[in-house]
Amino acid sequence: MAGLKSLAKDTLVYGLSSIIGRFLNYLLVPLYTSVIPSSTGGYGVVSNVYAYTGLFLVLLTFGMETGFFRFANKKEETPAQVFANSLLFVGGLSGLFLCIGFLFLTPIAGILEYPSHPDYIAMMMCVVALDAIQSILFAYLRYQKKALKFAGIKMANIIGTILLNLFFLLLCPYLYEYQPALVAWFYNPDYLIGYIFVANLLMSLLQTFFFLPELRGISYKINPTLLKQMLSYSAPILIFGLVGILNQSIDKMIYPYLFSVPQEGLVQLGIYSANMKIAMVMAMFTQAFRYAYEPFVFGEEKTKDHKTTYAQAMKFFYIFSLLAFLAVMCFMPILQYMIAEDYREGMFVIPIVMIAEILKGIYFNLSFWYKLTDETRWGAYFSLIGCAAILLLNIYLVPTYGYIASAWASVVGYGLITLLSYAIGQKKYPIQYPLRQMAVYTIVTTGIYLIIHYTHALNSWLSMGVGSVLMLLALLYIIQTELPQLARRLRRKA
């Protein structure tokens, strides 16, 4: 159980930094929705452009994050050598991406429906190239167990981004109106959305300097044999990573093409994306868990009872996911103020989006069977199936039903690949997950959610009060159920 203690400690560090960072980052949502009216579709533009950023980030990292952890834990390779090969490959690929992107910038901007703003696309390309290189540097920090430095850099980036957004979107307009001489030489009030991308680019550039200590003392030389092995391992991860990010963002990419008037698509996308931000507390927890779990899994594989540890990790991940779901549902009357009033018409999709995120987290936990057995092609198969389901449902249902169809499409897509991964994984790498206990927690959570939902219709404060009491009772039940079992395992371990 020492492995679980280490996982819990790292998850706590990553989790706190992720939660605090995301919370601070969420402060941008009320800022954006207050300065960008929903009717303009401006927030939809931001969501649409950054959807492509996520896609190209996966392409440029080429699955090398997971590949780095896999090969850095092999005895025949040195971690520094694996790191150098990963960084040089991703850096070279990112440089090539920028060269091609800037060469064909104008036609690319036209294809993406931004012919008058190729600058948005140019900044997006620079940000994604820098983020791809930095993803390997962050992976190296995770391997070295430098969770505090990892968290510190992430926090500094988020705080800097927030300050720059406040500067460009609030301070500069104020100064332009009352003291124009101070900012008129660089500030254009009509370039409002563009400054969001400017802030992100500036912080991506500044963040690079934090990694200078990790970049020193490394022999930067490609090992062709090692690189070939890493690419062979990572290529399938790239495929299901690409399809995985499409699962998350394909709806945001295609919205302008699903409506006869692209502006209508951007308006709906803006409302949907703003409400998704409230639901992203689940993604925040999943990401924190992922940062700690990925290096943990490959290291834990060498221990005798690793499968039992994986099963317990899945259960505790699921428990905390359900608690996060209930917390958001309970305090929705307060959380609604994160977005401007004209965006709140889409709040009914929040529980649906959170269910999709829970399924995504379960799938992530299940996915390690094909990574540990080096059968990563299965991840590509699952991702393709999930992506096809999400894409088809969006194409056929969004024009009629709007963004609620996108939310349910994600639930169907992730639910499908979760079931497939579990069924095949139990044959290839069987793990006895505590399904009965997880089912009990699901039933309890469903009951509490229904009570919260129906009391909310009567009175918001009553709903939050009742929900808080029920969550406390549920937490006490979990503690009473899980702590004795955990204590028995620790005694057997001792």
C-alpha positions as CSV (number, residue, x, y, z in Angstrom):
1,M,0.0,0.0,0.0
2,A,3.0,2.3,0.0
3,G,2.4,2.8,-3.7
4,L,-1.1,4.1,-2.9
5,K,0.3,6.5,-0.3
6,S,2.7,7.9,-2.8
7,L,-0.1,8.2,-5.4
8,A,-2.3,10.0,-2.9
9,K,0.5,12.4,-2.0
10,D,1.4,13.3,-5.6
11,T,-2.3,13.5,-6.5
12,L,-2.8,15.9,-3.6
13,V,0.0,18.2,-4.8
14,Y,-1.1,18.1,-8.4
15,G,-4.7,18.2,-7.3
16,L,-4.4,21.3,-5.1
17,S,-2.4,23.2,-7.8
18,S,-4.8,22.1,-10.5
19,I,-7.9,23.0,-8.4
20,I,-6.5,26.3,-7.3
21,G,-5.2,27.0,-10.8
22,R,-8.4,26.1,-12.5
23,F,-10.3,28.1,-10.0
24,L,-8.2,31.1,-10.7
25,N,-8.5,30.4,-14.4
26,Y,-12.3,30.2,-14.0
27,L,-12.2,33.8,-13.0
28,L,-11.6,34.5,-16.7
29,V,-15.0,33.0,-17.6
30,P,-17.1,35.7,-15.9
31,L,-14.6,38.2,-17.4
32,Y,-15.0,36.9,-20.9
33,T,-18.8,36.5,-20.7
34,S,-19.2,40.0,-19.3
35,V,-17.1,41.8,-21.9
36,I,-18.1,39.5,-24.8
37,P,-22.0,39.4,-25.2
38,S,-23.3,36.0,-26.2
39,S,-25.1,37.4,-29.2
40,T,-21.7,38.3,-30.9
41,G,-20.4,34.7,-30.8
42,G,-17.1,36.1,-29.7
43,Y,-16.7,33.5,-26.9
44,G,-17.5,30.9,-29.5
45,V,-14.6,32.1,-31.6
46,V,-12.2,31.6,-28.6
47,S,-13.6,28.1,-28.0
48,N,-13.4,27.2,-31.7
49,V,-9.7,28.3,-32.1
50,Y,-8.6,26.6,-28.9
51,A,-10.3,23.4,-29.9
52,Y,-7.8,23.2,-32.8
53,T,-5.0,24.0,-30.4
54,G,-5.8,20.9,-28.4
55,L,-5.8,18.8,-31.5
56,F,-2.4,20.0,-32.8
57,L,-0.9,19.7,-29.4
58,V,-1.6,16.0,-29.4
59,L,-0.2,15.7,-32.9
60,L,3.0,17.4,-32.0
61,T,3.6,15.6,-28.8
62,F,3.2,12.3,-30.8
63,G,2.4,10.3,-27.7
64,M,5.9,10.9,-26.4
65,E,4.7,11.7,-22.9
66,T,3.6,8.2,-22.2
67,G,6.5,6.8,-24.3
68,F,8.9,8.7,-22.1
69,F,7.5,7.1,-18.9
70,R,7.5,3.7,-20.5
71,F,11.2,3.8,-21.7
72,A,12.5,5.8,-18.8
73,N,11.5,3.0,-16.5
74,K,13.3,0.3,-18.5
75,K,16.6,-0.8,-17.1
76,E,18.4,-0.8,-20.4
77,E,17.8,2.9,-21.0
78,T,18.9,6.0,-19.0
79,P,16.1,8.5,-18.2
80,A,18.3,11.4,-19.5
81,Q,18.8,9.6,-22.9
82,V,15.1,9.0,-23.2
83,F,14.4,12.6,-22.3
84,A,16.8,13.9,-24.9
85,N,15.3,11.8,-27.6
86,S,11.8,12.8,-26.7
87,L,12.6,16.5,-26.5
88,L,14.6,16.6,-29.8
89,F,11.9,14.7,-31.7
90,V,9.0,16.9,-30.4
91,G,11.0,20.1,-30.8
92,G,11.9,19.2,-34.4
93,L,8.3,18.3,-35.2
94,S,7.1,21.6,-33.7
95,G,9.6,23.6,-35.7
96,L,8.4,21.9,-38.9
97,F,4.8,22.6,-37.9
98,L,5.5,26.3,-37.5
99,C,7.4,26.5,-40.8
100,I,4.5,24.9,-42.8
101,G,1.9,26.8,-40.8
102,F,3.4,30.3,-41.5
103,L,4.0,29.4,-45.1
104,F,0.3,28.6,-45.7
105,L,-1.1,30.9,-43.1
106,T,-3.6,32.8,-45.3
107,P,-5.3,29.7,-46.9
108,I,-5.4,28.0,-43.5
109,A,-7.1,31.0,-41.9
110,G,-9.7,30.9,-44.8
111,I,-10.4,27.2,-44.3
112,L,-11.0,27.8,-40.6
113,E,-13.5,30.6,-41.4
114,Y,-11.2,33.4,-40.1
115,P,-9.9,35.0,-43.4
116,S,-9.8,38.4,-41.8
117,H,-7.9,37.2,-38.7
118,P,-4.9,35.1,-39.8
119,D,-3.2,36.6,-36.7
120,Y,-5.4,34.5,-34.5
121,I,-4.2,31.4,-36.2
122,A,-0.6,32.4,-36.2
123,M,-0.7,33.0,-32.4
124,M,-2.4,29.7,-31.9
125,M,0.3,27.9,-33.9
126,C,3.1,29.5,-31.7
127,V,1.3,28.6,-28.5
128,V,0.7,25.0,-29.5
129,A,4.4,24.5,-30.6
130,L,5.7,25.9,-27.3
131,D,3.2,23.8,-25.3
132,A,4.2,20.6,-27.1
133,I,7.9,21.1,-26.2
134,Q,7.0,22.0,-22.7
135,S,4.8,18.9,-22.3
136,I,8.0,16.8,-22.4
137,L,9.7,19.1,-19.9
138,F,6.7,18.7,-17.6
139,A,6.8,15.0,-18.1
140,Y,10.5,15.0,-17.0
141,L,9.5,16.9,-13.8
142,R,6.8,14.3,-13.1
143,Y,9.3,11.5,-13.6
144,Q,11.7,13.2,-11.2
145,K,8.9,13.5,-8.6
146,K,9.2,17.3,-8.7
147,A,5.6,17.8,-8.1
148,L,6.0,21.1,-6.3
149,K,8.0,22.6,-9.1
150,F,5.5,21.3,-11.6
151,A,2.7,22.8,-9.7
152,G,4.5,26.1,-9.2
153,I,5.2,26.6,-12.9
154,K,1.6,25.8,-13.7
155,M,0.3,28.2,-11.1
156,A,2.7,31.0,-12.3
157,N,1.5,30.5,-15.8
158,I,-2.2,30.7,-14.8
159,I,-1.7,33.8,-12.6
160,G,0.3,35.5,-15.3
161,T,-2.4,34.7,-17.9
162,I,-5.1,36.1,-15.7
163,L,-3.2,39.3,-15.0
164,L,-2.5,39.9,-18.7
165,N,-6.2,39.3,-19.5
166,L,-7.3,41.8,-16.8
167,F,-4.7,44.2,-18.2
168,F,-5.9,43.9,-21.9
169,L,-9.7,43.5,-21.3
170,L,-10.3,45.8,-18.3
171,L,-7.4,48.2,-17.6
172,C,-6.5,49.1,-21.2
173,P,-10.2,49.9,-22.2
174,Y,-10.4,52.1,-19.0
175,L,-7.2,53.9,-19.8
176,Y,-8.1,54.2,-23.4
177,E,-11.2,56.1,-22.5
178,Y,-9.8,58.3,-19.7
179,Q,-6.0,58.5,-20.4
180,P,-5.7,57.5,-24.0
181,A,-2.1,58.7,-24.4
182,L,-0.9,56.0,-22.0
183,V,-2.1,53.0,-24.2
184,A,-3.1,54.3,-27.6
185,W,0.4,53.5,-29.0
186,F,-0.2,49.8,-28.7
187,Y,-3.9,49.2,-27.7
188,N,-6.7,48.8,-30.3
189,P,-10.2,48.7,-28.7
190,D,-11.6,46.8,-31.7
191,Y,-9.1,43.9,-31.2
192,L,-10.8,42.6,-28.0
193,I,-10.8,38.9,-28.7
194,G,-7.3,39.0,-30.2
195,Y,-5.8,40.1,-26.8
196,I,-7.0,36.8,-25.3
197,F,-4.6,35.0,-27.7
198,V,-1.9,37.6,-27.1
199,A,-2.0,36.9,-23.3
200,N,-1.7,33.2,-23.8
201,L,1.2,33.5,-26.2
202,L,3.2,35.8,-23.9
203,M,2.8,33.5,-21.0
204,S,3.8,30.4,-23.1
205,L,7.0,32.2,-24.0
206,L,7.8,33.3,-20.4
207,Q,7.1,29.8,-19.1
208,T,9.9,28.3,-21.1
209,F,12.5,30.0,-18.9
210,F,11.4,28.1,-15.8
211,F,12.8,24.9,-17.4
212,L,16.4,26.1,-17.8
213,P,17.8,23.9,-15.0
214,E,16.2,20.8,-16.5
215,L,17.7,21.6,-19.9
216,R,21.3,21.8,-18.6
217,G,23.6,18.9,-18.3
218,I,21.9,16.7,-20.9
219,S,23.6,15.2,-23.9
220,Y,21.4,16.2,-26.7
221,K,22.0,13.4,-29.2
222,I,19.5,11.2,-31.1
223,N,19.8,7.5,-30.5
224,P,18.3,6.1,-33.7
225,T,17.6,2.7,-32.2
226,L,15.9,4.0,-29.1
227,L,14.0,6.7,-31.1
228,K,12.7,4.0,-33.4
229,Q,11.5,1.9,-30.5
230,M,9.8,4.9,-28.9
231,L,8.1,5.9,-32.1
232,S,6.8,2.4,-32.6
233,Y,5.4,2.4,-29.0
234,S,4.0,6.0,-29.2
235,A,2.5,6.0,-32.7
236,P,-0.7,4.1,-31.6
237,I,-0.9,6.4,-28.6
238,L,-0.7,9.4,-31.0
239,I,-3.6,7.9,-33.0
240,F,-5.9,7.4,-30.0
241,G,-4.7,10.7,-28.6
242,L,-5.7,12.5,-31.7
243,V,-9.1,10.7,-31.8
244,G,-9.4,11.2,-28.0
245,I,-9.0,15.0,-28.4
246,L,-11.4,14.9,-31.2
247,N,-13.9,13.2,-28.8
248,Q,-13.5,16.2,-26.6
249,S,-13.4,19.0,-29.1
250,I,-14.9,17.8,-32.4
251,D,-18.2,19.5,-31.6
252,K,-16.4,22.8,-31.0
253,M,-14.6,22.5,-34.3
254,I,-17.6,21.7,-36.5
255,Y,-20.2,24.1,-35.0
256,P,-19.6,26.8,-37.6
257,Y,-20.3,24.2,-40.3
258,L,-23.4,22.7,-38.8
259,F,-25.6,25.7,-39.3
260,S,-26.7,27.5,-42.4
261,V,-25.5,30.7,-40.7
262,P,-22.0,30.2,-39.2
263,Q,-22.6,33.0,-36.7
264,E,-25.5,31.1,-35.2
265,G,-23.2,28.2,-34.6
266,L,-20.6,30.4,-32.9
267,V,-23.4,31.9,-30.6
268,Q,-24.5,28.4,-29.5
269,L,-20.9,27.3,-29.1
270,G,-20.2,30.3,-26.9
271,I,-23.1,29.4,-24.6
272,Y,-22.3,25.7,-24.5
273,S,-18.6,26.4,-23.8
274,A,-19.3,28.8,-21.0
275,N,-21.5,26.3,-19.2
276,M,-18.9,23.5,-19.8
277,K,-16.4,25.6,-17.8
278,I,-18.6,25.1,-14.7
279,A,-18.6,21.3,-15.3
280,M,-14.9,21.2,-15.8
281,V,-14.2,20.7,-12.1
282,M,-14.5,17.0,-13.0
283,A,-11.9,17.4,-15.8
284,M,-9.7,19.2,-13.3
285,F,-9.8,16.3,-10.8
286,T,-9.2,13.8,-13.7
287,Q,-6.2,15.7,-14.9
288,A,-4.7,16.0,-11.4
289,F,-5.1,12.2,-11.0
290,R,-3.6,11.6,-14.4
291,Y,-0.5,13.6,-13.7
292,A,0.2,11.4,-10.6
293,Y,-1.2,8.1,-12.0
294,E,0.8,7.8,-15.2
295,P,4.3,7.6,-13.7
296,F,2.8,5.7,-10.7
297,V,1.4,2.9,-12.9
298,F,4.6,2.1,-14.8
299,G,6.6,2.1,-11.6
300,E,4.1,0.0,-9.6
301,E,4.0,-2.7,-12.3
302,K,7.2,-4.2,-10.7
303,T,5.5,-4.8,-7.3
304,K,3.8,-8.1,-6.4
305,D,0.2,-6.9,-5.8
306,H,0.1,-4.2,-8.4
307,K,-3.3,-5.3,-9.8
308,T,-4.9,-5.0,-6.4
309,T,-3.4,-1.5,-6.2
310,Y,-4.8,-0.6,-9.6
311,A,-8.3,-1.8,-8.6
312,Q,-8.2,0.3,-5.4
313,A,-7.0,3.3,-7.3
314,M,-10.0,3.0,-9.6
315,K,-12.4,2.8,-6.8
316,F,-11.1,5.8,-5.0
317,F,-11.0,7.8,-8.2
318,Y,-14.6,6.9,-8.8
319,I,-15.6,7.9,-5.2
320,F,-14.0,11.3,-5.5
321,S,-15.5,11.8,-8.9
322,L,-19.0,11.2,-7.6
323,L,-18.4,13.6,-4.7
324,A,-17.2,16.3,-7.1
325,F,-20.3,15.7,-9.2
326,L,-22.6,16.2,-6.1
327,A,-20.7,19.3,-5.0
328,V,-21.2,21.0,-8.3
329,M,-24.9,20.0,-8.4
330,C,-25.5,21.1,-4.8
331,F,-23.9,24.6,-5.2
332,M,-25.2,25.3,-8.7
333,P,-27.1,28.4,-7.4
334,I,-23.8,30.0,-6.5
335,L,-21.7,28.6,-9.4
336,Q,-24.1,30.0,-11.9
337,Y,-22.7,33.5,-11.2
338,M,-19.4,32.4,-12.9
339,I,-21.0,33.2,-16.2
340,A,-22.9,36.3,-17.3
341,E,-26.7,36.1,-17.3
342,D,-27.2,35.8,-21.0
343,Y,-25.1,32.6,-21.0
344,R,-27.1,30.8,-18.3
345,E,-29.7,29.4,-20.5
346,G,-27.4,26.5,-21.2
347,M,-26.9,25.5,-17.5
348,F,-29.1,22.4,-18.0
349,V,-26.2,20.6,-19.8
350,I,-23.8,20.8,-16.9
351,P,-24.8,17.5,-15.2
352,I,-24.7,15.7,-18.6
353,V,-21.2,17.1,-19.3
354,M,-20.0,16.0,-15.9
355,I,-21.3,12.4,-16.5
356,A,-19.3,12.4,-19.7
357,E,-16.2,13.5,-17.7
358,I,-16.7,10.7,-15.1
359,L,-16.8,8.2,-17.9
360,K,-13.7,9.7,-19.5
361,G,-11.9,9.3,-16.2
362,I,-13.0,5.7,-15.8
363,Y,-11.8,5.0,-19.3
364,F,-8.4,6.6,-18.5
365,N,-8.0,4.2,-15.5
366,L,-9.0,1.2,-17.7
367,S,-6.7,2.2,-20.5
368,F,-3.5,1.1,-18.8
369,W,-4.0,-2.5,-19.6
370,Y,-3.0,-2.0,-23.2
371,K,-0.2,0.4,-22.2
372,L,1.3,-2.1,-19.8
373,T,1.0,-5.0,-22.3
374,D,2.4,-2.8,-25.1
375,E,-0.7,-3.4,-27.1
376,T,-1.4,0.3,-27.6
377,R,-3.2,-0.3,-30.9
378,W,-6.3,-1.1,-28.8
379,G,-6.4,2.5,-27.6
380,A,-6.5,3.6,-31.3
381,Y,-9.4,1.2,-32.0
382,F,-11.4,2.5,-29.0
383,S,-10.7,6.1,-29.7
384,L,-11.8,5.7,-33.3
385,I,-15.0,4.1,-32.3
386,G,-15.8,6.8,-29.7
387,C,-14.9,9.6,-32.1
388,A,-17.1,8.2,-34.8
389,A,-20.1,8.0,-32.5
390,I,-19.6,11.5,-31.2
391,L,-19.1,13.0,-34.6
392,L,-22.1,11.3,-36.2
393,L,-24.4,12.2,-33.3
394,N,-23.2,15.8,-33.5
395,I,-23.7,16.0,-37.3
396,Y,-27.2,14.5,-37.2
397,L,-28.6,15.9,-34.0
398,V,-27.0,19.4,-33.3
399,P,-28.7,21.2,-36.2
400,T,-32.1,20.1,-34.7
401,Y,-31.5,20.0,-31.0
402,G,-28.6,22.3,-30.5
403,Y,-25.8,21.9,-27.9
404,I,-27.7,19.5,-25.7
405,A,-27.1,16.9,-28.4
406,S,-23.3,17.6,-28.1
407,A,-23.4,16.9,-24.4
408,W,-25.3,13.6,-24.8
409,A,-23.1,12.6,-27.7
410,S,-20.1,12.8,-25.4
411,V,-21.8,10.5,-22.8
412,V,-22.6,8.0,-25.5
413,G,-19.1,8.1,-27.0
414,Y,-17.2,7.7,-23.7
415,G,-19.7,5.2,-22.4
416,L,-19.2,3.0,-25.4
417,I,-15.4,2.9,-25.3
418,T,-15.4,2.5,-21.5
419,L,-17.5,-0.7,-21.9
420,L,-15.3,-2.0,-24.7
421,S,-12.1,-1.3,-22.9
422,Y,-13.3,-3.1,-19.8
423,A,-14.6,-6.1,-21.7
424,I,-11.5,-6.7,-23.7
425,G,-9.1,-5.6,-20.9
426,Q,-10.6,-8.3,-18.6
427,K,-9.5,-10.9,-21.2
428,K,-6.0,-9.4,-21.9
429,Y,-5.0,-8.1,-18.5
430,P,-7.7,-9.1,-15.9
431,I,-8.1,-6.9,-12.9
432,Q,-10.8,-7.5,-10.2
433,Y,-12.4,-4.1,-9.9
434,P,-14.8,-3.6,-6.9
435,L,-17.8,-3.3,-9.2
436,R,-20.4,-4.1,-6.5
437,Q,-19.1,-1.3,-4.2
438,M,-18.9,1.1,-7.1
439,A,-22.5,0.3,-8.0
440,V,-23.6,1.0,-4.4
441,Y,-21.9,4.4,-4.6
442,T,-23.6,5.1,-7.9
443,I,-27.0,4.4,-6.5
444,V,-26.4,6.6,-3.4
445,T,-25.1,9.4,-5.6
446,T,-28.1,9.2,-8.0
447,G,-30.5,9.4,-5.0
448,I,-28.8,12.4,-3.5
449,Y,-28.7,14.1,-6.9
450,L,-32.5,13.6,-7.5
451,I,-33.2,15.1,-4.0
452,I,-31.0,18.1,-4.8
453,H,-32.6,18.6,-8.2
454,Y,-36.2,18.5,-6.9
455,T,-35.6,20.6,-3.8
456,H,-33.9,23.2,-6.0
457,A,-37.2,23.8,-7.8
458,L,-38.7,24.8,-4.4
459,N,-35.9,26.9,-3.0
460,S,-32.2,27.3,-3.9
461,W,-31.0,27.8,-0.3
462,L,-33.1,24.7,0.8
463,S,-31.5,22.7,-2.0
464,M,-27.9,23.7,-0.9
465,G,-28.7,23.0,2.7
466,V,-30.2,19.6,2.1
467,G,-27.5,18.7,-0.4
468,S,-24.7,19.6,2.0
469,V,-26.2,17.5,4.8
470,L,-26.7,14.5,2.4
471,M,-23.1,14.8,1.1
472,L,-21.8,14.9,4.6
473,L,-23.7,11.7,5.4
474,A,-22.5,10.1,2.2
475,L,-18.9,11.0,3.1
476,L,-19.3,9.5,6.6
477,Y,-20.7,6.4,5.0
478,I,-17.7,6.2,2.7
479,I,-15.2,6.7,5.6
480,Q,-17.0,4.1,7.7
481,T,-17.0,1.6,4.8
482,E,-13.5,2.2,3.3
483,L,-11.2,2.9,6.3
484,P,-11.6,-0.5,8.0
485,Q,-10.9,-2.3,4.7
486,L,-7.9,-0.1,4.1
487,A,-6.6,-0.7,7.6
488,R,-6.9,-4.5,7.2
489,R,-4.9,-4.3,3.9
490,L,-2.2,-2.2,5.6
491,R,-1.9,-4.7,8.5
492,R,-1.6,-7.6,6.0
493,K,1.1,-5.6,4.1
494,A,3.0,-5.0,7.3
